[in-house]
Amino acid sequence: MNWKNLLSGLLLVIPVTLSAQIERPWIPFEDFSFRKDTVSIVLIGDVMMHGPQSRDAFRVYSETHPGADRDNPHHYDFSTFFMHLKDRFTAADLAICNMEFPMAGPPYTGYPAFSAPDTYPDYIASCGFDVLLTANNHILDKGSAGLKRTIRVYDALEASTGIVYTGVSKDSADDEARYPVIVMVKGVKFAILNFTYGTNSGSDTRWPKVNLMHKDDIAKAIARAKAQHADVIIAIPHWGIEYQFRHNAQQGELARWLAKSGVDLIVGHHPHVVQDYELLTVTDSDGTVREVPVLYSLGNAVSNQNDLEARLEAMALVKVAVHGRIRKVLPRPGVSYLWCTKPRMVEDSYSVLPVKEYIGRQEEWRIREDYTNMVNTYRFVKSKTGIED
């Protein structure tokens, strides 16, 4: 390996040209090993809290705790949600997910205006996640007051566990510190930018702020990342058209602009289904070349959506090579497709399964038809996105 060329590919300079490569061999997720000379990053999609999810979590808790109170956030049991994936999250050096809801207090509500129990992020944190993303179209579902309360919950979680969040901020100082959020892992400094195309409800105050998909604001965040000498800049936009398996022109244009601006990895959310992958090749003004992976949408992570394609999701593993002072995002992410099962399909409540590990295990389904749905949807989505696992 020519480490001199590798080092030059990391320089954050103004690029001149950019091209896209669509066809790229994929490394299966399970082929990755977690090594000292790499930083492993696991990312999943939209963590939802639909009404049926919260009601079922309350049911599970109340079955062993008579007299449970629906307004008590501690009276909800989410333990089956990620029980089959927790080891993957905890094994990664850095685990990131999108939290698509505010926590505005009881009564807890689902679509179209979400409010999740305060203990839901506690559960997500216990599964091994390190960074929680909050810039999405539902974060203002309960208005500015709901967002202020949400920030207080996340601040408390951050103070008690060290798990950070990004995508919203309570004031200008918080915005400077949290956009981007800086995370140190194995001596590698990551800058993570999270922003959304918009919100379903508007804000009636200047603060708290939701990071919106405005290039001027994003450019300022990238400049902050460079000023802090970030080794790797990750952009995680909430964008695209729902239920479309291919990215649209706006996503493609913004991805190219982000790559040209110095971003090293782009992973999207919002469409609720898996979208395609692209490897962008950036040629900098000094002739060096950087490759920027773009996963346009990972789909959902856990939800109550009924569309089969919205129950078939993706988990990504991205690796950063570490050699001396060199830090480089490897251009071929690992992908593992996931299947969100509903109560009493496999487990007693909602549970997300790694598809390849469960193919051939139909006997574990209480509802055998759902096994067939998983296999057929898995094949269909792969044919639509071109992403193999």
SULTA-V240303 format. One record per pair of residues at least 24 apart in sequence whose ideal C-beta (glycine too) atoms are under 7 Angstrom apart, sorted by the first residue. I is the first residue (numbers start at 0). J is the second residue. Records with the same first field share a line. If there is no record, write none. Layout:
BEGIN
I = J ; J
END
This chain:
BEGIN
2 = 322 ; 325
5 = 325 ; 327
6 = 325
7 = 287
8 = 287 ; 288 ; 289 ; 327
9 = 325 ; 326 ; 327
10 = 283 ; 287
11 = 225 ; 261
12 = 283 ; 284 ; 285
13 = 284
14 = 259 ; 281 ; 282 ; 283 ; 284
15 = 282 ; 283 ; 284
16 = 282
17 = 255 ; 258 ; 259 ; 279 ; 280 ; 281
18 = 280
19 = 277 ; 279
20 = 278 ; 280
21 = 277
23 = 278 ; 331
24 = 331
25 = 331 ; 334 ; 386 ; 387
26 = 331 ; 333
27 = 333 ; 388
28 = 316 ; 333 ; 334 ; 335 ; 388
30 = 333
31 = 316 ; 318 ; 333
33 = 90
36 = 320 ; 321 ; 322
37 = 318 ; 319 ; 320 ; 321
38 = 92 ; 93 ; 184 ; 185 ; 187 ; 319 ; 321
39 = 91 ; 92 ; 316 ; 318
40 = 91 ; 92 ; 93 ; 95 ; 316 ; 317 ; 319
41 = 87 ; 88 ; 91 ; 94 ; 314 ; 316
42 = 95 ; 266 ; 297 ; 315
43 = 96 ; 297 ; 300 ; 314
44 = 97 ; 268 ; 297 ; 298 ; 299 ; 300 ; 312 ; 313
45 = 97 ; 99 ; 268 ; 271 ; 299 ; 300 ; 302
46 = 96 ; 97 ; 98 ; 99 ; 123 ; 300 ; 301
47 = 99 ; 100 ; 299 ; 301 ; 302
48 = 100 ; 109 ; 113 ; 115 ; 119
49 = 109 ; 110 ; 302 ; 303
50 = 108 ; 109 ; 110
51 = 303
52 = 303 ; 349
53 = 107 ; 109 ; 115 ; 116
55 = 342 ; 348 ; 349
56 = 348
59 = 347 ; 348
70 = 105 ; 106
72 = 116 ; 117 ; 118
73 = 118
75 = 116 ; 118
77 = 119 ; 122
79 = 346 ; 347 ; 348 ; 349 ; 350
80 = 301 ; 349 ; 350 ; 351
81 = 126 ; 351
82 = 350
83 = 350 ; 351 ; 352 ; 353
84 = 351 ; 353
85 = 126 ; 127
88 = 126 ; 127 ; 128
89 = 127
92 = 184 ; 185
93 = 129 ; 182 ; 184 ; 189
94 = 127 ; 128 ; 129
95 = 128 ; 129 ; 130 ; 132
96 = 123 ; 128 ; 131 ; 132 ; 300
97 = 132 ; 135 ; 268
98 = 131 ; 132 ; 133
99 = 135 ; 137
100 = 137
101 = 138 ; 140 ; 141 ; 145 ; 146 ; 149
102 = 148 ; 149 ; 152
103 = 141 ; 145 ; 148 ; 149
104 = 148
112 = 140 ; 141
113 = 137 ; 140
114 = 141 ; 145
117 = 152
120 = 152 ; 153 ; 156
121 = 156
124 = 156 ; 160 ; 162
128 = 162
129 = 162 ; 182
130 = 163 ; 165 ; 180 ; 182 ; 191
131 = 162 ; 164
132 = 165 ; 166 ; 193 ; 235
133 = 164 ; 165 ; 166 ; 167
134 = 166 ; 167 ; 193 ; 194 ; 195 ; 209 ; 210 ; 237
135 = 195 ; 237 ; 268 ; 269
136 = 195 ; 197 ; 198 ; 199 ; 237
137 = 199
138 = 167 ; 198 ; 209
139 = 198 ; 199 ; 200 ; 201 ; 202 ; 209
140 = 199 ; 200
142 = 200 ; 203
143 = 202 ; 203 ; 204 ; 207
146 = 207
147 = 207
150 = 207
165 = 191 ; 193
166 = 193 ; 209 ; 210
167 = 207 ; 208 ; 209
168 = 207 ; 208
169 = 206 ; 207
170 = 206
174 = 208
178 = 210 ; 220
179 = 220 ; 223 ; 224
181 = 227 ; 229
185 = 321
187 = 230 ; 231 ; 319 ; 321 ; 326
188 = 228 ; 229 ; 230
189 = 229 ; 231 ; 233
190 = 224 ; 227 ; 229 ; 232
191 = 233 ; 235
192 = 217 ; 220 ; 233 ; 234 ; 235
193 = 235
194 = 236
195 = 237
196 = 237 ; 238
212 = 236 ; 238
214 = 256
218 = 260
221 = 260 ; 261 ; 262
225 = 261
230 = 326
231 = 263 ; 264 ; 319 ; 326 ; 328
232 = 261 ; 262 ; 263
233 = 263 ; 264
234 = 262 ; 265
235 = 266 ; 268
236 = 267
237 = 268 ; 269
238 = 267 ; 269
239 = 267 ; 269 ; 270 ; 274 ; 295 ; 296
240 = 270
241 = 270 ; 271
242 = 270 ; 271 ; 272 ; 308
243 = 270 ; 274
244 = 272 ; 273 ; 274 ; 275 ; 383 ; 384
245 = 274 ; 275
246 = 274 ; 275 ; 295
250 = 295
254 = 279 ; 293
255 = 279
258 = 291
262 = 291
263 = 291 ; 328
264 = 291 ; 292 ; 317 ; 328
265 = 291 ; 293
266 = 294 ; 297 ; 315
267 = 294 ; 295 ; 296
268 = 296 ; 297
269 = 296
270 = 296
271 = 298 ; 299 ; 304 ; 309
272 = 296 ; 298 ; 308 ; 309
273 = 297 ; 298 ; 311 ; 312 ; 313 ; 380 ; 384 ; 386
274 = 384
275 = 384 ; 385 ; 386
276 = 386
278 = 330
290 = 330
292 = 317 ; 328 ; 330 ; 332
294 = 332
299 = 339
300 = 351
301 = 339 ; 349 ; 351
302 = 339
307 = 372 ; 376
308 = 376 ; 380
310 = 338 ; 339
311 = 336 ; 338 ; 376 ; 377 ; 380
312 = 337 ; 339
313 = 337
334 = 386 ; 388
335 = 388
336 = 377 ; 388
338 = 373
340 = 369
344 = 369
355 = 388
END
